[in-house]
Amino acid sequence: MKLTMRFLLPVFGVLLLANAAAAAASWTSDAATCAGTEGTVDERIVACTRAITSGQLSPEELAISYYNRGIEWRDKGDYDKAIADYSEAIRRNPQYALAYNNRGIAWRDKGDYDKAIADYSEAILLNPQYVLAYNNRGIAWRDKGDYDKAIADYSEAILLNPEYALAYNNRGIARFNKGEFSSAALDLAQSQQLKPSIYTAIWLYLARARNNSDGETELTLNTKDMDGKKWPAPVAALYLGKSDSTTVISQSVNPEQKKYKEQLCEANFFLGEWHLLHNETQQARMLFTKAQNECPKTFSEYGSAVTELQRIK
């Protein structure tokens, strides 16, 4: 699960400056297109570039347009250009907390967690109420394997916004990785209550099971309205005894290569957990190793596979 996304990583790529809509009235039409969602990513990049080079923008509007173009570059997967544009926005407006946060996301996409943490920290310094930046910094700490610091940041995000389902989910998985299964289940149950998700339902079942509790009734209830053909429904069906491991692997196939790689990563991890629950340690180790080797490092399943391998050595 991407916490970047997919998994999140969930709204990170589409953050816009809060006052952009109000400011757009005085902008050129290109700047307004740059700040919006109309057209394709490439069309918005072209509009941003024309606006930036037009000579018609105020210094504040120019910083916003660089920031907005950075969003588009990141959506295209060009993290270097995104970082360059966020950096230019920050140069023009050193108080631009949003730009620091989004540059942190791009640094994390590149795997540079220390630079990501530094940018999130600067965003928080500029705006101590910046809930997303706390959550994002928690994710970067998680990616570094420092679950205590990750939990501290998720907790701060929850303190600032008690309805923040994603922070509860992220804290629950961090606690799961620490082996604190009872606390993990409490967080995941709260996340599921605030914003139901099949991924959260699956993680909640695992936390219950690892805490020697019955999670099947809860998983059945939490997935009763799911589309059985939509990933990761096959994983839930497996945990409920309605499917098998071969079916999970076959249903992870996707015609889009990137999507297939991500779903196969998840399949290997969740199958590893299934074997672990059945005391089949050798099979679990093999699948966790595959997840560790093949999962994108920004996926929570990657870090969880690493910790599971450490536990079962």
N, C-alpha and C positions, 0 to 999 in steps of 0.2 A: 504494500500500500504506500503509495506515495503520500508523504505528508507535505509534498512540495507541489508534496504533492500529489497529483491525481486524486503525491499525496499531498498531498502540498505542496506545498506546496501547494493548496487548494485554491485561495484567491490571490496568491502572492503576485502573479504575473499581470494582474489587471488593476492594481491600485492607481487611483488618479488623485491629483491634488484636490483637497476638499473644496477650494474656492474656484476650481477651474471653470465650472459651468457659469458662474457669475461673471468671471473675467472674460469669458469667450465673446460676450457681446461686443466688446471693443477691439477684438482681435481681427486679424485678417481671416478670410474664409479658410485658408490653409491651416492656420493655427487652430481654428475651431475643429477642423477635420482631424488634425493631429491629436487633439484632446478628447476626441469622441471614439465611437465604436463602429462608425459607418465604414463600409468598404473593406478591402482585404488588408492584411498586415503590410504588404508591400506598398499598397496605395497610401496607407497612413504614414509610412516611412517617407515616401516621396513628398507628401504634404508637409510633414514636419521639417524636412530639409529645405523646402521652398520657404516656409515660414521663417526658419532660422536665418536663412541667407537674404531675406527680403529687406532687411533694414527698417522694417516698420514696427517691430515689437519693442515694448519697454523692457528694461533690464529684468523685471520680474517675469514678464511673459516669455522672455527668451530662456530663462532658467527653467520655466515650466515646460517649454517645448523640447528642450534637451532631455528633461526628465521623461516626458511622454514618449519621445523617440527611443529612449533607453528601454522602456517597457516593450515596445515593438521589437527591438533587436533581441531582447531576451526571449520573447515568444517565438522568434525564428530560430532560437538556439545559438545565436551569435553572442556569447557572453562577453567576449572582449569588447565588442562595439557597445554593448549595453553598459559595461563598466565605464568605458570612455565617456559616454553621454551622461551617466549619473555623476561622474567626476566633474564634468564641465558644469552641470547644474549646481553642484555643491560649490565649485569655485565662484560661481556667480551669486550664489546665495548660501553662505556658510551655515545658516540656521535651518537648512532644508532637511528636516528629520526624515521625511518620506524618502528622499533621495538616498540618504544613508541606509535606511532600511532596505530599499530595493537593491542598492549596490551590494549590501550584505547577502541578499538572496543570490545574486549573480556570482559572488565569490564562492558561496556554498555550492552552487551548480558546478563550478570549476573544481571543487574539492579542496579549496583553501579555507578551512574552517576557522583558522586563527584570524584571517582578515575579515571573514564574515562576522565573527564575534566582536571584533573591534568596531565594525560599522554599526552593528546592532547596539552596542554599548553607547556609541556616540548619539544614535537616534534616541535612546532612552535618556541620556544626559540632557538632550535638547527638549525632550518631551517625556517627563517621568510618568505620564499617564498612557504611554504608547503601548497598548495591550499586545498588538501584533508583534511589535519588536521584541517584547519579552518572550512570547511564544516562539518566535523565529530563533532567538538566541538559545532557547532551550533545545530546539531541534539541532542546532549546531553543536551544542555541548553533548547531546546524545550521539551525534555522528562521531565525535571524538571519543566516545565511550565513557564520558564523565556523567553518570546518571544522577549523582547527587546535585551537581550544578544544574543539570537539566530540570530536575524536579523542583529546585528552588525557583527557577524562572517560570515554569508552568504554574507554580503556586502563586507567584506574584501576578501573573496574568489572570488567574482565577479570582484573586483578591480584588483586582481592579474591575473584573467583569465576571460575576458569579454565574452568568448564563453562557459562558464560553465553552461550548461542547467540545471543540477541538482540543483545547488545553486539558480538559479532563481526560480525553482519549489519549493524548500524548503522555500525560503524567501516568495514566494507567499502564501503558506499555513500558514506560521507563521503570515503574515499580515491578512489573512482571519480569523484566530483565534482571532486576536486583534479587528476584526470588521472593518478593513481598506480595504473594499472590492474593491474600485477603484484601490488602489495601488496593491492589490493582483492580480487583473485582468491584470494589466500591466506586472507584473513579470511572471505570468503564460503564457501570450501571448508570451512573449519573449522566455520562455523555450520551448513552443510548436513550435515556429519558428526555434529554434536552433536544437531541437531534438524531433520530433513529438512523442507523446505518448498518448494512449487512456486515461490513468489515468490523465495526465495533461489536456487533452481536457475536461474531466468531471469536474475537479476542476475549470477550466477556465469558464465553463458554470455556475457553482454554484456561482463563484465570480461575474459574469455578472448579474445573476439573483438576487443576494442579493444586488446588486447595482442598482436594478430596470432598468436594461438594457436587451435588447433582445439578448440572447446568442444562440438561436436555430439555426439560419442560420450558425453561426460559428461552432457550434457543429456538424451540418450536414456535413459541409465541412471537418472538422477535422477527422471525423470518416467514411467518404465515402468509404474508402478502407479497413475497418476493417473486420475481420472474425466475422460474426454475432453470431457464436456459441462459440466463445472464450471469456472467462471471461476477463474483465468486460463489454463486449459489451452489455449484457442485461440491464445494468444500463443506458448506453447511449440511448438505444432504449426506455427505460421508460421515460427518460427526453424529448425525441422527440415525445412522445405520440404514440409510436409503440409497446408498451408492457404494462404489468401491474405488480403490486407488487408480486402477486402470482408466476408469471413466473420468476421474478428476484430471488426469494427465491429458486424455484425449480432448476434453472439453476446454482445456486451457489454450488450445490452438486458436490462433487468430490470423486472418490473412495479412494484417498489418504487422510487419516484422518486429517493430519496436514494441507494439502491444503484446505480441506473442512472447517476446523475451521477458516482459514484465510479469505476465500471467504465469509463465512457466516458473519464474522465480518464486512467486507466491505459492504455486502448487507444490513445489519442492519443500518449501518451508512448512506449510500447513500439513502436508503428508508426513514430514518429519515429526511434527507434534503428535499426529495421530498414532504413529508407531511408538513414540515415547510413552503415550498414555496406555499402550498395550504391552509395555515392558519389552519392546523389541528394539533394544538399544543399538544393535549393529545397523539395522535398516535406518533408524533415526539418524545415526551419525553420518551415514552415507548421504542422506538427503539434506541434512544441514550443511554438509560440506559442499554439496552442489549449489545450495542457496548462497553460501558464503562466496563461492567462486564465480557465480553467474548473476547474482542480483545486482542491480544498480546500487551504489553505496549510499544513495540518498533515500533508499527504501527502508522502512522500519524493519522489514523482514531480514535485511542484511545484518543489521546490528543484533537482532534477536537470534539469528542463526549463530553468530559469533559467540554470544553468551551461552547459548545452549551447548555448543561444542565444548566450551570451557567447563560447563557443569558436568558433562557426562564423560570426561576423560578418565 
